[in-house]
Amino acid sequence: MKRLVVLASAGLLGALAHALNIAFGMTWEILWALVIGFALSAAVQAVVSESEMTRLLREGDELHRGDGRSSSPPRTSSSSSASSSRC
């Protein structure tokens, strides 16, 4: 009976260690990306003036908006019920 308790606790500790290892790995993957993102954002804010950033964002918006003509055909939407009824 004592051996069974020892094996069960060892299995539980192993599972707990594995879960903590996975949680730490996921936290690390998210954390380094956030740190780099915030560092890049801070560098841009330190180097580029607010008026320059506003001008650049407006230019980009105008480029995407264009004059209403598109080189690609318009997209049509289909509802899920209509598409699911066609087999």
N, C-alpha and C positions, 0 to 999 in steps of 0.2 A: 504494500500500500504506500509506503514511504517513497519507494522508487517511482511510482506512478505520479505522485505529487511533485517530485523533483523534475520529472520529464515534462509534466504539464506546465510548470512554472518556467522551465527553460524554453519551451515552445512559445509561451506567452511573451517572455522577454525578447526572444528573437523576432517575433512579429511586431512588437512595439518598437524595437530598434530599426526594423525595416521601414515601418511607417514613418518614424521620425527622420530617417535618411531620405525618404522620398519627399517629405514635407520640406526639409532643408534644401533639397535640390530644386524644388519648384520655387521656393522663396528666392534662392540665389538667381535663378534664371530671370525672374521678374525684376528683382532689385537692380541688377547691373544694367538692364535696359532702361529702367527709370532714371538711374543716376546719369547715364550717358545722355539721355534725352533732355534732362533738366540742365546738364552742363552745356549742351549745344544751344539750348534756348537762352541760357544766361549769356553765352558768348555772343550770340546774335544780337541780343538786346544791348550788350555793352558796346558793340562795334557799330551797329546800324542805328541811325537816328530815327526818332518816331515819325518825322515827316517823310523821310526816305522810305521807311517801311510802308507807310500809308500810300505813297505814290506807287511803289512796286506792286502792292496788293491790288490797287485800282487798275493798273495796267494789265495784270494777270486776269482780273475779272473781265475786263473788256475783251481780251483775247479769247476767252472761253465763251463769252456771250456772242461775239461776232455780229453779223448783220442779219441773222435769222435764217440764212441759207446753210444747209448742212451737206457735206459730201456723202454722208451715209443715209440710207433710206430710213424713214421713220419707223420706230419700233412699235409693234402692236402688242397690246397686253391681252392675255387670255385669263379668264377666271378659272380657278381650280375646278369648279363644278363642270364648266363647259369642256375643259380638257380631259377630265376624268370620264366623261360620258362617251368620248370617242375612243374606240378600241381598235 
